[in-house]
Amino acid sequence: MLASYIDQAMEIAVYEIIEDDGAYWGEIPGLQGVWASHRTLEGCRRELREALSDWIALRLLLGLMIPVIAGVNLNEITKLVSNDV
């Protein structure tokens, strides 16, 4: 479920070149604070995936809602964990 969410989120990521220095900027619409910058597009994708993973971990830890992407609902994880306790 987690890998699927990350894959789906990366599919909707948008990238642009920053004119001042030629670096790449990437973000995932709808996921506030999930962005990355790197001198290459591949590096930007890698950094964005890591930022997304950290963002998900923090939101799960804090019990914050995570937007559903392509039908993948990570909020169900917290429900499963809560029911096991």
Secondary structure, DSSP 4 states (H G I P E B T S, - for coil): -HHHHHHHHHHT-EEEE-TTT--EEEE-TTSTT-EEEESSHHHHHHHHHHHHHHHHHHHHHHT-----BTTB-THHHHHHHHHH-
